[in-house]
């Protein structure tokens, strides 16, 4: 493992020591914490190894092995040592000399357009679009089809111009040096990429989309380290003709002219065959690709299907997939959306020139693995999944657990309307690959300092905390993150870390000094923008602690049922919980999670058992030998009722045979911090669960039937109004959570889809139009939300 460097002035270490502190109370922070030890001696975990179940042979190559640590490099810091020259003039033009010395692999277009046009896949699509007589296709194509086909084939003329790419790379290095204080790269991971390129297989880099600059950072990193620059899939429409021309010469694959969105393009019967043939030709030429997939909706998976089709068609023997994790201290505020207006761009330029509150970026390249091996291993698969409605409705409405042990169907990630020519087996394989890469890319991300501070302020110290307590909790949370084999994107002393994170988050925080000590008190601002931003920073930590968060919510739900069955008015902690019942509760909540939290090579039941074990490891539960005078909570699977045996009536027996507890039973540990830790872990998932509750309560306000787009917009308005009414929990009203809730309701059968030619219409199902069943579903969601949160 790579130890954190002890030299804070080295260029390979992120240093948070500004010359002039931006916060007026920074001197007080340093005075309070001058005796606190820095983060020296902490070892960075080895992250990015490929899956041992799906790709054991790729893992056995040990491309990403425990070699001597090479440290980190700031991508935007270029000096004369990087050029091979010395002198006064070199120091002033070193960045220009550096990019001129980088290698750009040639990417000639040649007769690519002709090969794509003459491919069997495109010919068959033309037959379908124009005429059943295949012999007349190439000569008698209808004029409108011929013109549309010409626009699509123009996309195949995309290439990488070496001189233009060098010039743009020089501009990007200057641009990112203004936008970020540093862009950190793990040199060990880049050395592993160099070893992977010797295998002579095309490389495909896959990341989870967060902003419009993710893939630009990836391409720039590869260029600066003499790795082949990939063609980039850009899923947004670019209207300006001059900009499209420049981007196509930089290897950016754009949407066709006149297409509003990626979804509209995929609905075209000719677009998919042309793009599939185009991707196959690129891979046959040895080109690399960069693909982004969305975290919530899974868009981008169709490009992975096209890569897999190239292997199936025999164009390439194999492809190496590289998951990439890009982590930001603070996402660019005005350049997140590619269609940003002029005023937004001006504000962004002004913030760059001002130079305040610049965050850092950490880019992790995971180990390259064989796509052919993953598909042939048979471990990464989602076929045989059952609809969420079949998995959970019997448990929700009738308290029967016989169907929850199956896998959840997620076929909506690649619906039949997208790439309709794809065989069902290949479609299921692509969905599994998309899920696995989404999980692997997220797992490769580093936790940044702003994520730690935001998580603690939002989920543990929502009412405010003094700086000394915040720093103590940061040390605790840091150790927990490293223990879970997740890297962090910072180094150095604790004082500098806290100062840097609070400087970036200051617009979203309230700061005050309380007499007589004058120690700063910090709390999140109670406004929508602040809480939504802090919640966005916390997303990665929810993935890191997903086992513990699911387990804590399951424990809270069981304790609430104990109280509801006569355990007393207050929440009761002195009860014994059975392993099977805990696993069942965890499994129910696991099915509600959005895709990406669990790899497809692990079934949900195995994940639920791991959840129970994780609760023991983190100290929330301890294994207990059940005594006769201890109340035992027993969920009978056959009868579906909660039975209770009280300690003051040992002679009385119940219908559920409480005298024979489960073989493995657990008890909530009794240290004083245990309830606090339980509520902290519950709070991580309460944001999503509360959004489900609010959305369900708002369904009766919708004028059904309603289009899916209008439903999303109106539900979003209702959730924002509900947050305004409660004056709290604004983080549960984000548009991403509304999409998640809408998808969950469709899968559960609460909303029924009516797919018509022009749009998709949604209506409330007759079952959940009844108040009784709607209330049961609402209570099912609410049981996992802790009753007491800080």
TILODO-891295 format. One record per residue (C-alpha): residue in three letters; x, y, z. Coordinates in steps of 0.02 Angstrom, whole numbers, padded with zeros to 5 digits, always signed. Example, Ala and Ser with C-alpha at 12.3 -4.5 7.8 and 13.67 -1.06 7.14 Angstrom:
2
ALA+00615-00225+00390
SER+00684-00053+00357
END
This chain:
790
UNK+00000+00000+00000
UNK+00053+00178-00033
UNK+00089+00278+00125
UNK+00044+00461+00129
UNK+00199+00562+00095
UNK+00273+00655+00243
UNK+00338+00798+00136
UNK+00194+00924+00125
UNK+00291+01035+00004
UNK+00314+00898-00126
UNK+00220+00919-00289
UNK+00149+00744-00271
UNK+00054+00787-00110
UNK-00101+00893-00096
UNK-00057+01037+00018
UNK-00190+01143+00103
UNK-00087+01286+00172
UNK-00147+01450+00095
UNK-00034+01601+00116
UNK-00176+01714+00171
UNK-00321+01624+00258
UNK-00489+01664+00182
UNK-00580+01640+00348
UNK-00559+01770+00484
UNK-00567+01638+00619
UNK-00434+01524+00543
UNK-00306+01581+00673
UNK-00423+01523+00810
UNK-00440+01353+00726
UNK-00253+01331+00718
UNK-00234+01387+00899
UNK-00363+01262+00957
UNK-00287+01119+00857
UNK-00100+01150+00866
UNK-00075+00993+00969
UNK-00171+00879+00850
UNK-00064+00754+00755
UNK-00065+00768+00565
UNK-00122+00629+00451
UNK+00050+00551+00442
UNK+00072+00365+00449
UNK-00098+00332+00369
UNK-00083+00205+00228
UNK-00181+00223+00069
UNK-00276+00066+00021
UNK-00247-00018-00146
UNK-00403+00029-00244
UNK-00458-00013-00420
UNK-00426-00199-00428
UNK-00543-00290-00546
UNK-00677-00411-00487
UNK-00609-00578-00428
UNK-00771-00668-00474
UNK-00803-00600-00649
UNK-00623-00576-00709
UNK-00505-00690-00611
UNK-00382-00705-00756
UNK-00368-00516-00774
UNK-00341-00502-00588
UNK-00206-00634-00600
UNK-00106-00526-00721
UNK-00067-00412-00573
UNK-00063-00256-00681
UNK-00108-00154-00527
UNK+00008-00233-00399
UNK+00100-00180-00244
UNK+00247-00103-00333
UNK+00354+00029-00245
UNK+00244+00183-00223
UNK+00271+00314-00358
UNK+00165+00444-00270
UNK+00049+00571-00348
UNK+00071+00703-00480
UNK-00017+00868-00502
UNK-00069+00864-00685
UNK-00080+01053-00702
UNK+00094+01085-00628
UNK+00218+01088-00772
UNK+00396+01154-00756
UNK+00558+01140-00850
UNK+00595+00970-00773
UNK+00452+00898-00878
UNK+00525+00961-01043
UNK+00704+00895-01042
UNK+00771+01071-01071
UNK+00845+01202-00954
UNK+00858+01390-00959
UNK+00772+01556-00928
UNK+00666+01549-01085
UNK+00617+01368-01057
UNK+00542+01412-00887
UNK+00423+01533-00973
UNK+00367+01418-01114
UNK+00386+01252-01024
UNK+00200+01208-01039
UNK+00204+01236-01227
UNK+00362+01133-01245
UNK+00286+00996-01138
UNK+00129+00974-01245
UNK+00232+00980-01406
UNK+00336+00836-01341
UNK+00185+00725-01303
UNK+00140+00588-01425
UNK-00029+00588-01512
UNK-00066+00426-01603
UNK-00123+00459-01781
UNK-00306+00426-01818
UNK-00334+00436-02006
UNK-00513+00430-02071
UNK-00470+00341-02233
UNK-00618+00250-02309
UNK-00706+00229-02141
UNK-00865+00310-02204
UNK-00872+00189-02350
UNK-00843+00039-02236
UNK-00982+00093-02118
UNK-01101+00128-02261
UNK-01067-00042-02338
UNK-01082-00142-02178
UNK-01215-00277-02170
UNK-01296-00197-02018
UNK-01324-00030-02106
UNK-01384-00116-02266
UNK-01515-00212-02168
UNK-01572-00051-02083
UNK-01592+00032-02253
UNK-01695-00114-02315
UNK-01812-00092-02167
UNK-01820+00096-02187
UNK-01842+00107-02375
UNK-01899-00044-02472
UNK-01916-00232-02454
UNK-01820-00254-02615
UNK-01640-00263-02558
UNK-01569-00252-02734
UNK-01634-00075-02755
UNK-01575-00008-02588
UNK-01412+00072-02640
UNK-01484+00151-02798
UNK-01662+00198-02757
UNK-01650+00263-02579
UNK-01784+00390-02541
UNK-01715+00569-02542
UNK-01758+00606-02360
UNK-01679+00443-02302
UNK-01525+00476-02407
UNK-01505+00649-02333
UNK-01528+00584-02155
UNK-01406+00443-02187
UNK-01279+00569-02250
UNK-01292+00668-02087
UNK-01264+00510-01987
UNK-01117+00454-02093
UNK-01039+00627-02069
UNK-01013+00578-01887
UNK-00898+00438-01944
UNK-00777+00570-02009
UNK-00727+00611-01831
UNK-00539+00601-01805
UNK-00400+00665-01692
UNK-00290+00802-01763
UNK-00121+00795-01672
UNK-00078+00980-01689
UNK-00252+01040-01641
UNK-00258+00920-01495
UNK-00089+00982-01430
UNK-00148+01162-01440
UNK-00312+01125-01350
UNK-00219+01024-01219
UNK-00107+01174-01184
UNK-00263+01281-01162
UNK-00343+01151-01048
UNK-00189+01143-00937
UNK-00199+01332-00914
UNK-00387+01325-00893
UNK-00386+01187-00762
UNK-00244+01272-00666
UNK-00362+01420-00643
UNK-00514+01312-00604
UNK-00430+01193-00480
UNK-00287+01209-00358
UNK-00224+01040-00418
UNK-00275+00886-00518
UNK-00198+00736-00432
UNK-00152+00576-00526
UNK-00094+00412-00450
UNK+00066+00368-00543
UNK+00055+00184-00495
UNK-00111+00171-00585
UNK-00041+00254-00741
UNK+00106+00133-00739
UNK-00023-00008-00735
UNK-00108+00069-00887
UNK+00056+00070-00981
UNK+00075-00115-00941
UNK-00103-00148-01001
UNK-00070-00065-01170
UNK+00063-00197-01205
UNK-00076-00326-01218
UNK-00121-00252-01388
UNK-00308-00236-01355
UNK-00411-00076-01378
UNK-00445+00018-01216
UNK-00617+00082-01164
UNK-00622+00204-01017
UNK-00788+00212-00923
UNK-00834+00342-00792
UNK-00992+00398-00703
UNK-01046+00566-00772
UNK-01040+00708-00647
UNK-01001+00861-00753
UNK-00961+00908-00932
UNK-00773+00910-00898
UNK-00754+00731-00832
UNK-00700+00657-00997
UNK-00593+00808-01041
UNK-00493+00776-00883
UNK-00474+00592-00929
UNK-00414+00631-01105
UNK-00293+00763-01044
UNK-00220+00644-00915
UNK-00191+00508-01044
UNK-00114+00632-01166
UNK+00006+00702-01036
UNK+00070+00527-00997
UNK+00093+00470-01178
UNK-00056+00352-01177
UNK-00170+00339-01327
UNK-00300+00478-01326
UNK-00475+00403-01336
UNK-00622+00452-01443
UNK-00750+00531-01326
UNK-00937+00497-01329
UNK-01024+00664-01295
UNK-01211+00638-01260
UNK-01269+00820-01270
UNK-01319+00918-01423
UNK-01200+01051-01490
UNK-01287+01178-01603
UNK-01142+01289-01661
UNK-01070+01227-01826
UNK-00896+01295-01793
UNK-00890+01211-01622
UNK-00948+01045-01694
UNK-00810+01053-01824
UNK-00676+01082-01692
UNK-00741+00947-01576
UNK-00747+00819-01717
UNK-00563+00854-01751
UNK-00528+00818-01568
UNK-00606+00645-01575
UNK-00773+00693-01496
UNK-00919+00589-01561
UNK-01071+00705-01562
UNK-01257+00682-01583
UNK-01325+00708-01759
UNK-01371+00884-01810
UNK-01549+00928-01768
UNK-01562+00799-01628
UNK-01616+00867-01460
UNK-01557+00730-01344
UNK-01473+00560-01339
UNK-01641+00478-01312
UNK-01711+00557-01472
UNK-01560+00497-01569
UNK-01578+00318-01507
UNK-01759+00315-01564
UNK-01699+00335-01744
UNK-01698+00169-01837
UNK-01539+00214-01935
UNK-01438+00294-01795
UNK-01405+00136-01696
UNK-01343+00028-01843
UNK-01230+00168-01905
UNK-01156+00200-01732
UNK-01133+00014-01698
UNK-01037-00007-01860
UNK-00939+00153-01826
UNK-00883+00094-01653
UNK-00833-00074-01726
UNK-00725+00011-01858
UNK-00641+00121-01727
UNK-00598-00027-01618
UNK-00533-00124-01769
UNK-00417+00023-01804
UNK-00350+00005-01626
UNK-00428+00167-01563
UNK-00475+00193-01381
UNK-00645+00253-01320
UNK-00706+00357-01173
UNK-00886+00324-01117
UNK-00987+00406-00979
UNK-01137+00325-00895
UNK-01264+00417-00788
UNK-01278+00368-00606
UNK-01468+00368-00595
UNK-01538+00318-00764
UNK-01399+00211-00837
UNK-01386+00310-00999
UNK-01228+00264-01092
UNK-01251+00077-01078
UNK-01294+00064-01263
UNK-01114+00112-01306
UNK-01052-00034-01203
UNK-01170-00144-01303
UNK-01090-00080-01463
UNK-00917-00119-01396
UNK-00975-00295-01354
UNK-01051-00312-01528
UNK-00880-00277-01604
UNK-00811-00430-01513
UNK-00963-00536-01562
UNK-00942-00485-01745
UNK-00760-00536-01742
UNK-00693-00361-01778
UNK-00579-00368-01626
UNK-00528-00519-01521
UNK-00548-00428-01355
UNK-00566-00257-01274
UNK-00491-00195-01109
UNK-00613-00098-00998
UNK-00544+00030-00875
UNK-00664+00101-00743
UNK-00616+00280-00699
UNK-00664+00374-00542
UNK-00660+00565-00547
UNK-00681+00652-00379
UNK-00704+00839-00352
UNK-00683+00942-00196
UNK-00814+01055-00268
UNK-00899+01036-00437
UNK-00884+01186-00555
UNK-01036+01289-00510
UNK-01073+01372-00677
UNK-01007+01245-00801
UNK-01093+01086-00746
UNK-01225+01096-00883
UNK-01161+01100-01062
UNK-01303+01214-01118
UNK-01255+01350-00994
UNK-01303+01525-01050
UNK-01192+01677-01080
UNK-01219+01751-00907
UNK-01175+01586-00826
UNK-01016+01577-00928
UNK-00970+01755-00880
UNK-00996+01717-00695
UNK-00888+01565-00716
UNK-00747+01665-00798
UNK-00760+01796-00661
UNK-00742+01662-00527
UNK-00588+01594-00617
UNK-00506+01764-00625
UNK-00546+01797-00444
UNK-00457+01635-00397
UNK-00548+01604-00233
UNK-00610+01438-00166
UNK-00524+01327-00292
UNK-00547+01143-00254
UNK-00443+00995-00305
UNK-00478+00843-00414
UNK-00423+00663-00393
UNK-00428+00544-00543
UNK-00415+00356-00513
UNK-00390+00231-00654
UNK-00442+00057-00601
UNK-00360-00101-00667
UNK-00400-00144-00848
UNK-00496-00306-00869
UNK-00548-00413-01016
UNK-00724-00382-01078
UNK-00726-00551-01164
UNK-00679-00638-01001
UNK-00815-00548-00904
UNK-00949-00595-01030
UNK-00893-00776-01043
UNK-00870-00806-00856
UNK-01058-00810-00827
UNK-01042-00723-00658
UNK-01094-00549-00715
UNK-01277-00574-00762
UNK-01449-00505-00722
UNK-01560-00626-00816
UNK-01694-00710-00714
UNK-01735-00553-00615
UNK-01913-00526-00559
UNK-02008-00361-00557
UNK-01998-00262-00395
UNK-02187-00276-00384
UNK-02174-00465-00365
UNK-02031-00454-00241
UNK-02102-00330-00117
UNK-02290-00315-00132
UNK-02327-00475-00036
UNK-02210-00417+00102
UNK-02286-00242+00105
UNK-02469-00287+00095
UNK-02475-00461+00174
UNK-02312-00471+00274
UNK-02257-00627+00178
UNK-02071-00648+00144
UNK-02071-00795+00024
UNK-02032-00692-00133
UNK-01903-00565-00073
UNK-01754-00681-00098
UNK-01753-00663-00289
UNK-01657-00537-00392
UNK-01734-00373-00449
UNK-01767-00343-00633
UNK-01682-00185-00701
UNK-01718-00207-00887
UNK-01771-00023-00895
UNK-01586+00023-00897
UNK-01583-00029-01080
UNK-01763-00030-01142
UNK-01810-00123-01303
UNK-01835+00042-01395
UNK-01647+00072-01382
UNK-01550-00037-01504
UNK-01701-00146-01550
UNK-01588-00257-01657
UNK-01494-00315-01500
UNK-01531-00498-01454
UNK-01613-00522-01281
UNK-01462-00616-01212
UNK-01343-00476-01266
UNK-01462-00347-01194
UNK-01460-00431-01024
UNK-01271-00446-01034
UNK-01255-00261-01071
UNK-01366-00214-00923
UNK-01258-00321-00808
UNK-01100-00242-00878
UNK-01172-00067-00854
UNK-01215-00105-00673
UNK-01044-00178-00639
UNK-00952-00031-00715
UNK-01061+00093-00623
UNK-01017+00003-00461
UNK-00831-00012-00505
UNK-00814+00170-00558
UNK-00898+00232-00400
UNK-00792+00114-00295
UNK-00636+00188-00374
UNK-00679+00366-00325
UNK-00582+00450-00186
UNK-00673+00531-00039
UNK-00631+00716-00034
UNK-00615+00829+00117
UNK-00777+00921+00076
UNK-00869+00754+00075
UNK-00812+00715+00253
UNK-00860+00886+00320
UNK-01027+00891+00227
UNK-01075+00717+00288
UNK-01038+00759+00469
UNK-01130+00925+00464
UNK-01282+00857+00372
UNK-01302+00688+00458
UNK-01223+00704+00629
UNK-01211+00888+00680
UNK-01356+00967+00589
UNK-01388+01091+00730
UNK-01208+01148+00735
UNK-01041+01092+00804
UNK-00884+01174+00871
UNK-00726+01157+00767
UNK-00633+01048+00892
UNK-00773+00918+00894
UNK-00786+00925+00705
UNK-00600+00888+00687
UNK-00613+00742+00809
UNK-00755+00668+00706
UNK-00660+00695+00544
UNK-00519+00588+00614
UNK-00644+00453+00660
UNK-00732+00458+00491
UNK-00567+00457+00397
UNK-00513+00297+00483
UNK-00681+00217+00446
UNK-00666+00263+00261
UNK-00489+00193+00246
UNK-00542+00036+00339
UNK-00670+00004+00201
UNK-00534+00003+00068
UNK-00580+00173-00002
UNK-00447+00303-00038
UNK-00457+00487+00009
UNK-00410+00632-00102
UNK-00303+00731+00018
UNK-00151+00725+00130
UNK-00060+00835+00254
UNK-00107+00905+00424
UNK-00280+00905+00500
UNK-00280+01094+00522
UNK-00249+01125+00337
UNK-00378+00994+00288
UNK-00517+01073+00392
UNK-00470+01248+00337
UNK-00473+01198+00153
UNK-00641+01107+00164
UNK-00726+01248+00261
UNK-00659+01377+00138
UNK-00741+01285-00007
UNK-00904+01255+00088
UNK-00916+01427+00167
UNK-01060+01488+00054
UNK-01166+01345+00122
UNK-01122+01361+00307
UNK-01166+01472+00455
UNK-01017+01527+00560
UNK-01024+01599+00735
UNK-00912+01618+00888
UNK-00987+01574+01056
UNK-00920+01662+01213
UNK-00827+01645+01326
UNK-00705+01532+01231
UNK-00739+01611+01062
UNK-00722+01443+00976
UNK-00807+01444+00804
UNK-00973+01353+00788
UNK-01018+01287+00616
UNK-01189+01233+00552
UNK-01265+01206+00379
UNK-01370+01348+00311
UNK-01554+01300+00317
UNK-01591+01349+00136
UNK-01624+01233-00013
UNK-01467+01271-00113
UNK-01350+01242+00035
UNK-01429+01080+00091
UNK-01440+01010-00086
UNK-01256+01051-00115
UNK-01201+00971+00048
UNK-01306+00818+00010
UNK-01224+00803-00161
UNK-01054+00798-00076
UNK-01118+00657+00037
UNK-01171+00539-00103
UNK-01006+00448-00114
UNK-01001+00415+00074
UNK-01173+00335+00061
UNK-01095+00210-00061
UNK-00947+00183+00056
UNK-01058+00147+00207
UNK-01202+00065+00113
UNK-01190-00099+00212
UNK-01194-00009+00379
UNK-01330+00113+00322
UNK-01446-00027+00264
UNK-01411-00124+00423
UNK-01444+00025+00536
UNK-01611+00059+00449
UNK-01658-00125+00467
UNK-01615-00122+00653
UNK-01715+00038+00675
UNK-01865-00039+00587
UNK-01859-00194+00699
UNK-01844-00089+00857
UNK-01993+00015+00802
UNK-02095-00144+00780
UNK-02044-00199+00953
UNK-02110-00035+01022
UNK-02270-00055+00922
UNK-02297-00229+00996
UNK-02293-00175+01177
UNK-02111-00139+01209
UNK-02148+00029+01286
UNK-02174+00208+01231
UNK-01991+00247+01202
UNK-01878+00159+01081
UNK-01815+00001+01165
UNK-01633-00050+01142
UNK-01623-00200+01259
UNK-01695-00333+01144
UNK-01621-00478+01049
UNK-01634-00476+00858
UNK-01627-00634+00753
UNK-01506-00647+00608
UNK-01636-00708+00483
UNK-01757-00568+00529
UNK-01619-00438+00513
UNK-01570-00509+00344
UNK-01751-00505+00285
UNK-01773-00323+00336
UNK-01608-00279+00253
UNK-01660-00372+00097
UNK-01823-00274+00085
UNK-01728-00109+00094
UNK-01595-00173-00027
UNK-01728-00196-00161
UNK-01775-00012-00143
UNK-01597+00048-00177
UNK-01560+00124-00348
UNK-01445+00023-00462
UNK-01258+00039-00431
UNK-01245-00002-00246
UNK-01225-00190-00274
UNK-01123-00273-00413
UNK-01226-00393-00521
UNK-01109-00537-00476
UNK-01175-00529-00297
UNK-01355-00576-00263
UNK-01463-00471-00148
UNK-01478-00606-00014
UNK-01290-00622+00000
UNK-01280-00433+00015
UNK-01408-00435+00156
UNK-01306-00564+00252
UNK-01152-00455+00230
UNK-01254-00311+00300
UNK-01284-00406+00462
UNK-01098-00447+00477
UNK-01051-00266+00446
UNK-01161-00210+00591
UNK-01058-00321+00706
UNK-00893-00258+00635
UNK-00938-00075+00659
UNK-00992-00106+00839
UNK-01178-00072+00827
UNK-01226-00254+00861
UNK-01144-00388+00966
UNK-01179-00573+00955
UNK-01285-00628+01101
UNK-01327-00793+01183
UNK-01513-00778+01215
UNK-01565-00798+01396
UNK-01737-00854+01447
UNK-01776-00691+01537
UNK-01732-00584+01385
UNK-01869-00524+01267
UNK-01844-00597+01096
UNK-01908-00518+00936
UNK-01960-00657+00818
UNK-02033-00631+00644
UNK-02122-00791+00597
UNK-02105-00820+00410
UNK-02254-00935+00394
UNK-02379-00835+00496
UNK-02310-00664+00448
UNK-02343-00587+00621
UNK-02231-00511+00753
UNK-02231-00611+00914
UNK-02173-00552+01082
UNK-02116-00641+01240
UNK-02094-00529+01393
UNK-01971-00563+01531
UNK-02098-00540+01671
UNK-02208-00683+01608
UNK-02089-00828+01576
UNK-02222-00960+01597
UNK-02336-00891+01463
UNK-02313-00955+01286
UNK-02366-00874+01124
UNK-02423-00942+00959
UNK-02255-00910+00877
UNK-02146-01025+00982
UNK-02036-00887+01056
UNK-01946-01014+01165
UNK-01837-01066+01017
UNK-01740-00913+00958
UNK-01634-00908+00803
UNK-01465-00992+00805
UNK-01377-00824+00782
UNK-01447-00679+00880
UNK-01384-00503+00907
UNK-01406-00366+01032
UNK-01378-00181+01019
UNK-01214-00138+01102
UNK-01227-00028+01254
UNK-01087+00102+01241
UNK-01149+00280+01247
UNK-01103+00318+01067
UNK-01197+00169+00996
UNK-01368+00255+00977
UNK-01279+00406+00904
UNK-01188+00297+00777
UNK-01351+00206+00736
UNK-01442+00369+00699
UNK-01296+00434+00596
UNK-01297+00280+00486
UNK-01487+00284+00470
UNK-01477+00466+00416
UNK-01371+00422+00264
UNK-01520+00333+00181
UNK-01657+00439+00259
UNK-01634+00567+00120
UNK-01693+00442-00011
UNK-01826+00363+00099
UNK-01902+00531+00143
UNK-01911+00575-00041
UNK-02009+00413-00071
UNK-02130+00457+00069
UNK-02158+00635+00008
UNK-02181+00580-00172
UNK-02308+00447-00122
UNK-02406+00573-00020
UNK-02407+00692-00169
UNK-02475+00570-00299
UNK-02656+00616-00267
UNK-02618+00795-00320
UNK-02571+00738-00497
UNK-02701+00752-00637
UNK-02682+00573-00699
UNK-02659+00508-00830
UNK-02508+00620-00855
UNK-02353+00612-00964
UNK-02193+00552-00883
UNK-02108+00721-00910
UNK-02251+00819-00832
UNK-02263+00695-00689
UNK-02079+00720-00651
UNK-02096+00909-00655
UNK-02252+00916-00546
UNK-02185+00791-00420
UNK-02027+00895-00406
UNK-02133+01050-00370
UNK-02233+00957-00237
UNK-02075+00896-00150
UNK-02001+01070-00147
UNK-02164+01138-00075
UNK-02164+01001+00057
UNK-01986+01045+00107
UNK-02033+01229+00116
UNK-02184+01184+00223
UNK-02078+01081+00344
UNK-01936+01209+00338
UNK-01814+01064+00341
UNK-01743+00919+00240
UNK-01728+01016+00077
UNK-01600+00887+00022
UNK-01743+00763-00006
UNK-01819+00871-00144
UNK-01684+00857-00278
UNK-01733+00813-00456
UNK-01624+00655-00451
UNK-01720+00590-00300
UNK-01885+00628-00388
UNK-01826+00522-00536
UNK-01778+00384-00416
UNK-01949+00390-00331
UNK-02040+00390-00497
UNK-01942+00238-00556
UNK-01977+00148-00392
UNK-02165+00181-00407
UNK-02168+00114-00584
UNK-02073-00042-00533
UNK-02186-00069-00381
UNK-02344-00052-00486
UNK-02401+00106-00398
UNK-02396+00194-00567
UNK-02447+00105-00727
UNK-02359+00147-00890
UNK-02457+00171-01050
UNK-02330+00183-01191
UNK-02407+00274-01337
UNK-02324+00325-01498
UNK-02287+00504-01448
UNK-02254+00486-01262
UNK-02268+00381-01104
UNK-02420+00413-00994
UNK-02431+00368-00810
UNK-02584+00331-00704
UNK-02608+00275-00525
UNK-02651+00090-00516
UNK-02824+00042-00449
UNK-02742-00051-00303
UNK-02651+00101-00236
UNK-02796+00216-00271
UNK-02866+00139-00112
UNK-02809+00233+00043
UNK-02780+00076+00145
UNK-02649+00002+00028
UNK-02569+00171-00001
UNK-02552+00192+00186
UNK-02471+00020+00203
UNK-02341+00067+00073
UNK-02310+00232+00161
UNK-02282+00145+00327
UNK-02165+00022+00240
UNK-02056+00168+00186
UNK-02068+00258+00353
UNK-02015+00108+00456
UNK-01836+00127+00393
UNK-01822+00311+00442
UNK-01751+00333+00616
UNK-01874+00416+00733
UNK-01742+00529+00808
UNK-01614+00620+00702
UNK-01490+00754+00742
END
